[in-house]
Amino acid sequence: MLHESAVDLIREAFHYQSRFEGSTMVFKIDFPVTEVSSFPYLMKDLALLAKTGFRVVIVPGAKERINAVLQKYDIVSRYAGNVRITTTSAIPFVEMAAFDAATRFMTGLSADRVDAVIGNFVRARGLGVIQGVDMENTGIVDKIYVNSLKRVLTQSIVPILPCIGWSPVGRPYNVPSDEIALAVSTALNAIKLFIVSANAGVRPGAYQVPPHITLGENGRILRLTPQEAERIIELNAPNSRDDPALRELRLAFQAVKAGVDRAHIIDGREEGAILRELFSNLGAGTMIYADEHEAIRELRHSEIPVILRLMEPLVRKGNLIRRSAEQIQEKKADYVVFEVDGSIHACGALHDWGDGQAEIAALATDPAYTDMGLGRRIVKFLIDRAHREGFCRVFVLTTRTHDWFEFLGFKEVSAESLPERKNYDRSRNSKVFALTLSQYGSDDESHKNTAGIDFADLLISRH
Ligand SMILES: CC(C)(COP(=O)(O)OP(=O)(O)OC[C@H]1O[C@@H](n2cnc3c(N)ncnc32)[C@H](O)[C@@H]1OP(=O)(O)O)[C@@H](O)C(=O)NCCC(=O)NCCS
């Protein structure tokens, strides 16, 4: 018989699949990962994602393979700092190693009958002469051929990008795979960059980390904001260029800063790590996520007319109760706004009614901006705030939006359960929905929403 948790997981997987079908995910995979015994399973998982409608892009790392090939042919590399100088005589061997690494992914996907193509999607230019040193065939990304990539992706073909780029006249350059992964993730507006690594990652003890970082089992860091990731890089600055785990953290940080929703660093030697990271609340690796605090912030006095205007049509429709400017001013600190490109498109508030209970109220999204996740993110932000401020329960009074709150994991409760200080207007007959925050982190199953997502996940979703 299927265990309850397995059923939840299946629900969550279907929910996730339908929500993000057609989204692009980039996988930068270290070469040593291709040599561990679980590599065929990793390829099966990637094939599964590609078959279920995700747009999968693979960027194989090839450093170790290049080292081995150059060594085999007795080619000694020179370095400028920590950058290998790929000489004109070495570039054919570097190409051979890069394509060998890429072929391993092609082989893996072929075993699962997923179409794939190793392509020339990167235009490169040479680093030139730096401080008198000719960097020869060492290059950087000049441009990603986005249209070509999209043509391939829309046909459900997995593009594989070896660490070689070509100049407009066809001169090959050795380009770091990290750079390609970053450029392709941003050029394709990827929702995720997976850094599939062959090391154990940044862990407290081995590295200096700021206090209050969320740790998971085995002392692994569960998640970081870009600010926290940057702080770790700064704290460990002397090693950050050479240390593989710190370089990965830097790559993840840069990707999120450049607009990728989430970057995940996972240990590719662990079987099932990608699926676990995607489909379980705690994941298997370290997630770097764009900080909602950058978009959601407190209401300023001058913006009260703006949110009144935002709420007005919803008040007229009967979704929201009418509030005056003075009433909002009185509780201004309770309000938050969602700013997109310098203007406000959603708002919400968290009111303290005593008895450890807080109300989520005045939630409104500009009609031109609905269904973009603004409402959900404000709720998530307010739940997070309530949790941090020690509330046991958040509740909401709603006349028309009960389905939505139910989907977010709220449960209908009786008006009698409201705190004493909260006046319940019987004439409005609103439904009361609540979420119990004390269950956060417990094994209690009752706080799961219909999609099977633990509401802890709502606070900072791995999705
Ligand atoms: C409820 C509200 C805040 C949602 O805002 P939003 O920014 O569009 O929300 P999200 O983008 O996070 O979620 C949109 C999803 O919820 C669904 N949804 C929106 N309103 C819904 C409702 N009343 N009932 C059920 N589902 C609803 C949408 O269809 C969409 O589904 P999809 O993701 O499958 O496409 C917005 O519709 C609103 O301003 N409503 C009027 C004010 C109100 O009722 N506030 C709550 C009382 S405090």
The ligand as an SDF file (V2000), in Angstrom:
LIG
                    3D

 48 50  0  0  0  0  0  0  0  0999 V2000
   -7.0570   37.3300   -3.7270 C   0  0  0  0  0  0  0  0  0  0  0  0
   -6.0490   38.1980   -4.4260 C   0  0  0  0  0  0  0  0  0  0  0  0
   -5.2640   39.0150   -3.4090 C   0  0  0  0  0  0  0  0  0  0  0  0
   -5.0860   37.2780   -5.1940 C   0  0  0  0  0  0  0  0  0  0  0  0
   -4.1040   38.0730   -5.7670 O   0  0  0  0  0  0  0  0  0  0  0  0
   -3.1160   37.5690   -6.9170 P   0  0  0  0  0  0  0  0  0  0  0  0
   -1.9140   38.4490   -6.8240 O   0  0  0  0  0  0  0  0  0  0  0  0
   -3.7900   37.4530   -8.2050 O   0  0  0  0  0  0  0  0  0  0  0  0
   -2.7680   36.1270   -6.3680 O   0  0  0  0  0  0  0  0  0  0  0  0
   -1.7420   35.0340   -6.9110 P   0  0  0  0  0  0  0  0  0  0  0  0
   -1.1930   35.4700   -8.2320 O   0  0  0  0  0  0  0  0  0  0  0  0
   -0.8050   34.7300   -5.8170 O   0  0  0  0  0  0  0  0  0  0  0  0
   -2.7060   33.7840   -7.1030 O   0  0  0  0  0  0  0  0  0  0  0  0
   -3.5110   33.7000   -8.2090 C   0  0  0  0  0  0  0  0  0  0  0  0
   -4.1890   32.3500   -8.2680 C   0  0  0  0  0  0  0  0  0  0  0  0
   -5.2580   32.3070   -7.3110 O   0  0  0  0  0  0  0  0  0  0  0  0
   -6.4840   32.1520   -8.0080 C   0  0  0  0  0  0  0  0  0  0  0  0
   -7.4890   33.0260   -7.3700 N   0  0  0  0  0  0  0  0  0  0  0  0
   -7.5110   34.3610   -7.3280 C   0  0  0  0  0  0  0  0  0  0  0  0
   -8.5940   34.7860   -6.6400 N   0  0  0  0  0  0  0  0  0  0  0  0
   -9.2430   33.6830   -6.2330 C   0  0  0  0  0  0  0  0  0  0  0  0
  -10.4440   33.4590   -5.4940 C   0  0  0  0  0  0  0  0  0  0  0  0
  -11.1700   34.4510   -5.0660 N   0  0  0  0  0  0  0  0  0  0  0  0
  -10.7900   32.1880   -5.2290 N   0  0  0  0  0  0  0  0  0  0  0  0
  -10.0500   31.1520   -5.6800 C   0  0  0  0  0  0  0  0  0  0  0  0
   -8.9010   31.3120   -6.3950 N   0  0  0  0  0  0  0  0  0  0  0  0
   -8.5210   32.5540   -6.6650 C   0  0  0  0  0  0  0  0  0  0  0  0
   -6.2100   32.5950   -9.4400 C   0  0  0  0  0  0  0  0  0  0  0  0
   -7.0740   31.9800  -10.3580 O   0  0  0  0  0  0  0  0  0  0  0  0
   -4.7820   32.1240   -9.6390 C   0  0  0  0  0  0  0  0  0  0  0  0
   -4.7290   30.7390   -9.8980 O   0  0  0  0  0  0  0  0  0  0  0  0
   -3.5410   30.0870  -10.7880 P   0  0  0  0  0  0  0  0  0  0  0  0
   -2.2490   30.3490  -10.0480 O   0  0  0  0  0  0  0  0  0  0  0  0
   -3.9030   28.6480  -10.8410 O   0  0  0  0  0  0  0  0  0  0  0  0
   -3.5990   30.8030  -12.1060 O   0  0  0  0  0  0  0  0  0  0  0  0
   -6.7050   39.1430   -5.4880 C   0  0  0  0  0  0  0  0  0  0  0  0
   -7.5080   38.3860   -6.3360 O   0  0  0  0  0  0  0  0  0  0  0  0
   -7.5420   40.2450   -4.8740 C   0  0  0  0  0  0  0  0  0  0  0  0
   -7.0720   41.3620   -4.7640 O   0  0  0  0  0  0  0  0  0  0  0  0
   -8.7960   39.9380   -4.4740 N   0  0  0  0  0  0  0  0  0  0  0  0
   -9.7140   40.8870   -3.9130 C   0  0  0  0  0  0  0  0  0  0  0  0
   -9.3900   41.2360   -2.4930 C   0  0  0  0  0  0  0  0  0  0  0  0
   -9.6130   40.0710   -1.5380 C   0  0  0  0  0  0  0  0  0  0  0  0
  -10.5060   39.2790   -1.6860 O   0  0  0  0  0  0  0  0  0  0  0  0
   -8.7280   39.9810   -0.5170 N   0  0  0  0  0  0  0  0  0  0  0  0
   -8.8040   38.9110    0.4530 C   0  0  0  0  0  0  0  0  0  0  0  0
   -9.5080   39.3500    1.6970 C   0  0  0  0  0  0  0  0  0  0  0  0
   -8.3820   40.0950    2.8100 S   0  0  0  0  0  0  0  0  0  0  0  0
  1  2  1  0
  2  3  1  0
  2  4  1  0
  2 36  1  0
  4  5  1  0
  5  6  1  0
  6  7  2  0
  6  8  1  0
  6  9  1  0
  9 10  1  0
 10 11  2  0
 10 12  1  0
 10 13  1  0
 13 14  1  0
 14 15  1  0
 15 16  1  0
 15 30  1  0
 16 17  1  0
 17 18  1  0
 17 28  1  0
 18 19  1  0
 18 27  1  0
 19 20  2  0
 20 21  1  0
 21 22  1  0
 21 27  2  0
 22 23  1  0
 22 24  2  0
 24 25  1  0
 25 26  2  0
 26 27  1  0
 28 29  1  0
 28 30  1  0
 30 31  1  0
 31 32  1  0
 32 33  2  0
 32 34  1  0
 32 35  1  0
 36 37  1  0
 36 38  1  0
 38 39  2  0
 38 40  1  0
 40 41  1  0
 41 42  1  0
 42 43  1  0
 43 44  2  0
 43 45  1  0
 45 46  1  0
 46 47  1  0
 47 48  1  0
M  END
$$$$
